[in-house]
Amino acid sequence: MIVQLSFVRHVQKRLLARRFLLVVFDGLLIVAAYLGAFYLRLPDTATLQGFLPSTIRLLPLAVITGLPVLLVSGWYRGLTRYAGSHSLYGLVPRSGVMVLVLLLTSTLMGGPQPPRSFWILYWLLFTGGAIASRIILRDVLIHHLDQRQHSRGDGGDGDGTLIYGAGSSGMSLLLALRKDPRFRIVGFLDDDENVQGRTLLNIPIHTPLRLERLIERHRVTRVLLAMPTIPRQRKRLLVDQLTRSGLQVLSIPSLAQMASGQRIVSDLQPVAIEDLLGREPSNPDPVLLKAGVEGKAVLVTGAGGSIGSELCRQIVSLGATRLLLMERNEFALYAIERELRSHGAGSQLVAVLGDACDTRRLTDLCRRHGVQTIFHAAAYKHVPLVEANLCAGIANNIRATEAVIAATLATGVERLTLISTDKAVRPTNVMGASKRICELLVQDAAADVRPGGPILSMVRFGNVLGSSGSVIPLFHQQISQGGPVTVTHPAITRYFMTIPEAVQLVLQANGMATGGDLFLLDMGEPVRIADLARQMIELSGLRVRDENHTDGDIAIHYTGLRPGEKLYEELLISPQDQPTLHPLIRRATEPRRESHQLAPLISQLHEALANWDEEQTTELLRRLVPEYDPGDGHPAPPLVDALIR
């Protein structure tokens, strides 16, 4: 503590000493500008001698009144080495006030007065001299910092660093890193031909075409991305180019993070794979977004899961009056409730520790709290685990869906939205087949709803980035442990979407539902998982080890498709899908099973599940979902096949 106080005092003394020197310099500049104005206005000696008494009388006053004006107005608060045009222009009104104060003082004192044009000359000379001196001093300090940085052990002989982007963010980053011994900035890269070949703060700006030459000449090992608004597609291509050159890529925070004060420009971080896979964010329709939640009591099942927790966050932000968080995992429920409360949730929060399969509990909750909207996100979704625990997985998913439907129909619930999955399309695994049955149950219930009754709908989408059980956290773990990274098949592809975007679209789909709707979210283009693994390894600053690069760091091992796993996922059963009010949301037109066909099979399925009869359960799955094919997956369609090649 004593050492810290001593250091603080030392820093304060240095700052005071520097400011004192600037004050003394400005005092001398006032004298010089004052005398210079007299000389320019009264160039002949005889006239100048006539004003000598008033000159001598006002000169001390110029210093005595001028310096306090500059001090009080904050002229000495800024750091000279960061003095930009905005701060320098701030001297213009300050010096104007300084001259006016001297003029008023001189007038009040009486006696001979200088010519009126003298005051303008005095203002111009002092303002120009002060601005010029600060610019020169700033450049001298910057040059000194550059020289000191290059004289360090990691300076001219160390690894070089490039900044990609010679705009305002790049300049701010350079200024922030000048005193950081870890970085020796050797140049900027920029795509703009108008700035290539020029310098920014004495640092040259190069075309990206010179990257390989710069790597060789300056031993460049990393590139800092200073382009917070770059489109994702462009960023993906750029990062791929840089990592394939063996460079470590770091990025400044997003504009939103810097604007909110969460991060500063020098908070460099590795480029997250999520930043490259996600799409450009689309502007939501505020009317659709709020339709089912604003001013309403909302229940979210599976509130502690990846989708459920994000639903809770956005529902609270959209102004729900009450939010019931239903979750059977105690810690997950505790975590999301604590998070929402810590952010000052405006909604009344009700944490419900319980099972979504409990129809009586759900019905009681809906009645007691006047629930108007339900988002059913609770389900078993891990394909291999559900495949290995067939009866438990099917029972959980189907019974929970039946329970929320029953509670919706028995109470005053206005809207129910089932969170489904792309694995329900021509399913090859038990989990996907069970979710398809859940869709059939919702379709059947919606068909029997009378006009003015509850609106039941479903939303189907693919993988979300960073969810529990997602491949990305697994790859991160495997890379941190030194590998290998395991991929099931060289050609396997998946669609990816960020969790916030998926939830935003789910909320808008809920708002446009009319009853029995099956909404499909546009997932963008499929991503080959092998390419994803390779890019994550390279983003970590490592190299892939394969037959062509035996000296690489981490290998990719192919383990074979797991039971029920597809080579590719698809979102549509029928191509006759319809557009909606949102460009990224489609409405599927799919045949439903009639109640007299569905009900007996569901009853038999419950009986088989109660007896843990896996053979009978599998047979009933095939009858309920004729397209269910638990083979080795399907060959990729032409589009996916072309992307793979």
Stockholm file with secondary structure:
# STOCKHOLM 1.0

chainA/1-645         MIVQLSFVRHVQKRLLARRFLLVVFDGLLIVAAYLGAFYLRLPDTATLQGFLPSTIRLLPLAVITGLPVLLVSGWYRGLTRYAGSHSLYGLVPRSGVMVLVLLLTSTLMGGPQPPRSFWILYWLLFTGGAIASRIILRDVLIHHLDQRQHSRGDGGDGDGTLIYGAGSSGMSLLLALRKDPRFRIVGFLDDDENVQGRTLLNIPIHTPLRLERLIERHRVTRVLLAMPTIPRQRKRLLVDQLTRSGLQVLSIPSLAQMASGQRIVSDLQPVAIEDLLGREPSNPDPVLLKAGVEGKAVLVTGAGGSIGSELCRQIVSLGATRLLLMERNEFALYAIERELRSHGAGSQLVAVLGDACDTRRLTDLCRRHGVQTIFHAAAYKHVPLVEANLCAGIANNIRATEAVIAATLATGVERLTLISTDKAVRPTNVMGASKRICELLVQDAAADVRPGGPILSMVRFGNVLGSSGSVIPLFHQQISQGGPVTVTHPAITRYFMTIPEAVQLVLQANGMATGGDLFLLDMGEPVRIADLARQMIELSGLRVRDENHTDGDIAIHYTGLRPGEKLYEELLISPQDQPTLHPLIRRATEPRRESHQLAPLISQLHEALANWDEEQTTELLRRLVPEYDPGDGHPAPPLVDALIR
#=GR chainA/1-645 SS CHHHHHHHHHHHHHHHHHHHHHHHHHHHHHHHHHHHHHHHHSCSHHHHHHTHHHHHHHHHHHHHHHHHHHHHTTTTSSCGGGCCHHHHHTHHHHHHHHHHHHHHHHHHHCSCCCCHHHHHHHHHHHHHHHHHHHHHHHHHHHHHHHHHHHTSTTSTTSCEEEEECCSHHHHHHHHHHTTCTTCCEEEEECSCTTTTTCEETTEEEECGGGHHHHHHHHTEEEEEECCTTCCHHHHHHHHHHHHHTTCEEEECCCHHHHHTTSCCTTCCEECCHHHHHSCCCCCCCHHHHHHTTTTSEEEEETTTSHHHHHHHHHHHHTTCSEEEEEESCHHHHHHHHHHHHHTTCSSEEEEEESCTTCHHHHHHHHHHHTCCEEEECCCCCCHHHHHHTHHHHHHHHHHHHHHHHHHHHHTTCCEEEEECCGGGSSCCSHHHHHHHHHHHHHHHHHHTCCTTSCEEEEEECCEEETCTTCHHHHHHHHHHTTCCEEESCTTCEECEEEHHHHHHHHHHHHHHCCSSEEEEECCCSCEEHHHHHHHHHHHTTCCEEBTTBTTCSEEEEECCCCTTCCSSCCCCSSSCCEECSSTTEEECCCCCCCHHHHHHHHHHHHHHHHTTCHHHHHHHHHHHCTTCCCSSCCCCCHHHHHHHC
#=GC SS_cons         CHHHHHHHHHHHHHHHHHHHHHHHHHHHHHHHHHHHHHHHHSCSHHHHHHTHHHHHHHHHHHHHHHHHHHHHTTTTSSCGGGCCHHHHHTHHHHHHHHHHHHHHHHHHHCSCCCCHHHHHHHHHHHHHHHHHHHHHHHHHHHHHHHHHHHTSTTSTTSCEEEEECCSHHHHHHHHHHTTCTTCCEEEEECSCTTTTTCEETTEEEECGGGHHHHHHHHTEEEEEECCTTCCHHHHHHHHHHHHHTTCEEEECCCHHHHHTTSCCTTCCEECCHHHHHSCCCCCCCHHHHHHTTTTSEEEEETTTSHHHHHHHHHHHHTTCSEEEEEESCHHHHHHHHHHHHHTTCSSEEEEEESCTTCHHHHHHHHHHHTCCEEEECCCCCCHHHHHHTHHHHHHHHHHHHHHHHHHHHHTTCCEEEEECCGGGSSCCSHHHHHHHHHHHHHHHHHHTCCTTSCEEEEEECCEEETCTTCHHHHHHHHHHTTCCEEESCTTCEECEEEHHHHHHHHHHHHHHCCSSEEEEECCCSCEEHHHHHHHHHHHTTCCEEBTTBTTCSEEEEECCCCTTCCSSCCCCSSSCCEECSSTTEEECCCCCCCHHHHHHHHHHHHHHHHTTCHHHHHHHHHHHCTTCCCSSCCCCCHHHHHHHC
//
